[in-house]
Amino acid sequence: MRLRRALGLILAILTTVATAGSVEDQIRFRQSAYSFMGWNTAKIKNQAVDHPESYNKDQVIAAANAISAVANSNLLDLYTPGTDQGTGWKPSHLKADYFQKQDEVKELNAKFIKEANELQAVAATGDAAAVKTQFGKLGAACKSCHDLIRVRD
């Protein structure tokens, strides 16, 4: 039974690595995904928080859709052993103890996905005030994960 579990775990890791690529590729993919998401969160922040007079429902919907797509893309598959020390476009900012915090990480990831999906739904209504409120909830979800697993610059 132990051998079967061990083989299953090894197969799962090898499948993830084969799908996600090398450590450097995984880091580049996730850095790119977070940069893309950052660009889209900046669009929403600009329109819903900083300059509500410039609110454009279609642009906010498109940005929220992009954020939700990234959130639902199984980003955790890009966090395999070694990705805390490698270099993608730049050095990884993953804390070394990430791999000891998997229960917390999964919980925070689920919260991030929930808030991103809710932002997408709220954006579709066109209610700028509701978008601003939900955007704050998404930001809090992002921050909680950053605080747990990301080395600050």
KADA-V702564 format. One record per helix or strand of 3 or more residues. SS is the DSSP state (hx for helix, st for strand). FROM is the first residue (numbers start at 1). TO is the last residue. If there is no record, write none. Layout:
# KADA-V702564
ss=SS from=FROM to=TO
ss=SS from=FROM to=TO
This chain:
# KADA-V702564
ss=hx from=2 to=20
ss=hx from=23 to=50
ss=hx from=52 to=54
ss=hx from=57 to=71
ss=hx from=75 to=78
ss=hx from=96 to=100
ss=hx from=102 to=125
ss=hx from=128 to=149
